[in-house]
């Protein structure tokens, strides 16, 4: 149960980082 919760937290953290990176990438594309 705790392991599942940990994986859930890791997934949410990764998705957040991915969305941030994606937004930065889109900003760079718009800048170009």
DOVOGU-645504 format. One record per residue (C-alpha): residue number from 1; x, y negated, z negated. Coordinates in steps of 0.2 Angstrom, whole numbers, plus 5000, padded with zeros to 4 digits. Last residue first. Example, Ala and Ser with C-alpha at 12.3 -4.5 7.8 and 13.67 -1.06 7.14 Angstrom:
// residues 2
<r resi="2" px="5068" py="5005" pz="4964"/>
<r resi="1" px="5062" py="5022" pz="4961"/>
//
This chain:
// residues 32
<r resi="32" px="5059" py="4844" pz="5162"/>
<r resi="31" px="5051" py="4837" pz="5146"/>
<r resi="30" px="5036" py="4848" pz="5149"/>
<r resi="29" px="5046" py="4863" pz="5150"/>
<r resi="28" px="5056" py="4858" pz="5134"/>
<r resi="27" px="5039" py="4855" pz="5125"/>
<r resi="26" px="5033" py="4872" pz="5131"/>
<r resi="25" px="5049" py="4881" pz="5124"/>
<r resi="24" px="5047" py="4872" pz="5107"/>
<r resi="23" px="5029" py="4877" pz="5106"/>
<r resi="22" px="5034" py="4895" pz="5110"/>
<r resi="21" px="5048" py="4895" pz="5097"/>
<r resi="20" px="5035" py="4889" pz="5084"/>
<r resi="19" px="5022" py="4902" pz="5090"/>
<r resi="18" px="5036" py="4915" pz="5088"/>
<r resi="17" px="5041" py="4910" pz="5071"/>
<r resi="16" px="5023" py="4911" pz="5065"/>
<r resi="15" px="5021" py="4928" pz="5074"/>
<r resi="14" px="5036" py="4934" pz="5065"/>
<r resi="13" px="5030" py="4927" pz="5048"/>
<r resi="12" px="5013" py="4936" pz="5050"/>
<r resi="11" px="5022" py="4952" pz="5055"/>
<r resi="10" px="5033" py="4951" pz="5040"/>
<r resi="9" px="5018" py="4948" pz="5029"/>
<r resi="8" px="5009" py="4963" pz="5036"/>
<r resi="7" px="5024" py="4974" pz="5035"/>
<r resi="6" px="5026" py="4969" pz="5016"/>
<r resi="5" px="5007" py="4972" pz="5013"/>
<r resi="4" px="5009" py="4990" pz="5022"/>
<r resi="3" px="5024" py="4993" pz="5010"/>
<r resi="2" px="5014" py="4988" pz="4995"/>
<r resi="1" px="5000" py="5000" pz="5000"/>
//
